[in-house]
Amino acid sequence: MEAKEKILKKSEELFLQYGLKSVTMDDLASQLGMSKKTLYQFVENKGDLIEQIIDLHISDEKAFMENSRETAKDAVEEMILVARHNIQELKKLSPTVIYDLKKYYQHLWSLIEQLESEHTFEFIKSNIERGMDQGVYRSDINVDIITKIYVLSTMAVVNEKMFSQKIYKKEELFTEFIKYHLQGITTEKGFTLYKKYLKK
């Protein structure tokens, strides 16, 4: 792993665990086993570091969606692959990170929202259309409405006011949401596949 990628991955890990404000550049340098001077050879400041992490995260998410589309045998498996990935990502996510992004780095939070409203929207729309063509999703679905409901629901899962982490685990929320989504749109054939993939 190249030094820059190592810095971004380790920094992301620490930020996800402790939040953006509480982790200092001194903390990061110490955890990375390098001096702050060396760290600043790769990033201008903490804001630049966080922006690079967000950019990498968005690129990784897009790549994962594309890979899922290419490797999945059908639309149901495609959704299961993405759902499992999202659940793993949510397990790492501290509510403090979302709070800090919204309060101190609003322009970066906007990039996350853009990922959901544009790329995720197109991915889900394509998935639903693929599923309808394959006969695994119902043919009477309003694709635009269901896609928008999906995107809005994924943002609601990380809404701390609506679903406090003191009461709800994010991964459990997303699991219930995916069950709700797929069981609502699958045909009998699709539901059989859904149950099959869940066992894997």
N, C-alpha and C positions, 0 to 999 in steps of 0.2 A: 504494500500500500504506500503510495506516495505521501510525502510529508504533509502536503496541503490537505489531501483527503483524510489523513489521520487526524489532523487538527479539527477539521469540520465534523467528522464522525464522533470524536471524543467530546467535543464541545456540545454537540447536539445531545448526546447522552446525558451530560451533566445538566444542561438547561432543562431537558425534559423531566429530570428527576427533582431538581431544586427550584426551577423557575429562572427567569431571565435576569431579574434584578439582583437576586441574592448571590449569584455566581460572578465573581470578579475576574479580571484578567490575570491577577496574581494566582487565583485558584486554578484557572485553566493552565497557566504556565507550569504550575507545580504538578498538576495531574498528568500533564503531557511530558514531564521530565525535561523541560527546556526553560531557558531564561525568557523574561518578558521581551527582551530585546530581540531574541530569535523569533518569538511569536509575532512581533510587529513587522517582521520581514515578510510575513504572509498575509496579514490583515492590517488595515489602517487603524481601526479602533473596534470597540465592542459592537457598535452599530453595524459596521461593515461586516464583521464576523457573523452576526445574526442574519444579515441580509443574504450572505453567501450560503448559510445553512438552509434558509428558506428556499433559495433558488435551487439548491441541490435536492432538497426534499420534493419540490414540485417536479423536477426532472425525473427523479426516481419514481414518483407516483404515476406520472404519464407513461414511463417505460414499463412499469408493472402492468398497467391496464392494457397496453398494447400487447405485451407478452401473453397475458391471460386470454386475450381475444384470439391470438394465434395458436395457442396450445390447447385450449378447451375444445372438447369434442362437440359441445352444444352450448346453447345460451344458459342453461341451468348451471352447468359446471363452471362456466365463465363467472357467473354471479357468486357461486360458492367460493371460488378461488379468491376473488376480490374481497368478499366478506371476511374470509379467514385472515387475509392480509390486514384489512382494516381493524379487525379485532386485536391482532397482535400490536398494531401501532397504537391503538387506544390504551392498551395495558401500560404502555410506557409513558403516557401523557399525564402530566400533573395539571390540575385545573389552574394552578398558578401561572403556567406558561401562557394559557389563553388569556387570562386576565392581564398579564404583563404585555402581551402583544397588542391587545386592544387599547390599553392605556398609554403605553410608551412608544409603541411601534405600529401605529394605526395603518401606515402606508404598507407595511409588510403583512398585516392581517388582511388588508384588502386583496393582496396577492393570493392568499389562501382562499378567500371568498370567490375570487375570480376563477381559481382552479375548479371549485365546486360548480359555480354558475355556468361556466363555459365547457371545460374539458370533461368534467364528470357528467354534465348534462348530455353532451354528445355521446359519451360512452354508454350511458344508461339507455338513451334513445335508441342507439344502434343495437344494444343487447335485446331490448324489447322487440324491435323489428325482426331481429335474427330469430328470436324465440317464436314469434308468430309464424314466420316462414317455415320453421322446423316443426310446427305443430305442438310445441311444448308449452307455449303461452296461449292464453285465450285470444280468439280472433276479434272479440268485441271490445278490446281495450282502446281507450283514447290515449294514444302514445304520449302526446304532449302533456296532458294533465298528469298521468301517472309518473312521467319523468320528473316533472316539477315537484310533485309530492315527495318523490324519492330524495331529490336534492335538498329540499327544505327540511325534510326529516333528518337527514344526516347532519345538518347544521344544528338542529334542535338537540341532538344527542349530546353535543358538547356545550350546550347552554347550561351553565352552572345554576342560573336562577330557576330554570325549569326542572332540571334534574341534578340536584346537589349530589356531589360525590360522597357526601356523608351518609346519604341514603342509598344511592344507586351506583353500581359499578358501570363505568362506560362500556366495557366489553359486553356486559350482560344486556345493557340497553340496546346495543347494536345487534346483538344476537337475536333479541326479541323482534327488533325492527325488520331484520332480514327474513325471519320466519314469517312475519306478518306480510311482508312484501311478496315473497315467492309463493306462499300458500294462497295469496289473493289473486295471482295472475297465471298460475300454472294450470294446464289441462290435466286430465288424468294421466296421460303419458308423461307430462312434465313433472307431476307430483311424484310419480314412481321413480323418476331419475333423481329428483330432489332427495328422497329418502335414501336412495342408493349412495349418493355422494356424501350425505351426512355421516354414513357409517365408516367412510374412509378416514 
